[in-house]
């Protein structure tokens, strides 16, 4: 038996998985943790689980990560069960060890966790299907409503200053001063573009610091790929990939989703004439999100949603540009200058959002 498989089996034993072990598959869709789907035969049918080794370089306090996840998933489970419905396919369910822990540590391979696989589910890395985009909006909107009264102060900050847009601009300035990779002169026009977007991009964070926008439980990685859908109906089932759950702004969750779901291109498109906000996709996500979230948001929060899309798109682009100036140390690249392509593409998308901001706000108000 290979070392990887023996480690996975030891993790399964510690989490008390029952039945006859059959095999495992490597899941390559994620970019941070090592993920495996493990199959056991029990009670005349196959039972499958997701086993993950957490990347403790990215998540340096994995206990805090798991405590956040356990709190949030069990809170949602209780909310669903209180209605008389089953939560089996609507929220991730993490296994515990005999000591009641949601994690286990192997001496030779680190920090592991295990959850049930949600049967007959699918996910989409990218999609142009407006129904799926709307359903993903519903999923993240419902996620908010389940956690509307959760005591946000109980959550750990697993990545400090994650969406501190002011600090991200500060990091860009520091990278410009270092010019570590000698690339500063070639990106002056891109820097100028991001400087012109700065006042608008930092506004949501400023409103939060001023007490206008409240901190809520936020997912902080609201891509369509982090929603599971029913394989037959296409309706959303559950929100997944909860590692970055922590206090944040609803506008940031909404905005980050729009950045990915409503763009006309991939994030590193080089032909900037193709880059735009697709208002049809934007409206589909907004319709699902705003209707699901109902009346829980304040007027100021509702007014900040469209602005959040500009903030998240700009912030992400600033991070790509910062990494490019530093020599591509943080983001994985697949070809030279990919981070620069990403930065230019995000700038073009943010600029198009700025042009369409009034229309974006009208669509939020419509629903």
Secondary structure, 3 states (H helix, E strand, C coil): CCHHHHHHHHHHHHCCCCCEEEEEEEECCCCCCEEEEEEEEECCEEEEEEEEECCCCCCCCHHHHHHHHHHHHHHHHHHHHHCCCCCCCCCCCECCCCCCCCCEEECCCEEEEEEECCCCEECCCCCCCHHHHHHHHHHHHHHHHHCCCCCHHHCCCCCCCCCCHHHHHHHHHHHHHHCCCCCHHHHHHHHHHHHHHHHHHCHHHHHHHCCCCCCEEECCCCCHHHEEEECCCCCEEEECCCCCCEEECHHHHHHHHHHHHCECCCCCCCCHHHCCECHHHHHHHHHHHHHHHCCCCCHHHHHHHHHHHHHHHHHHHHHHHHHHHHCCCCCCCCCCCHHHHHHHHHHHHHHHHHHCHHHHHHHHHHC
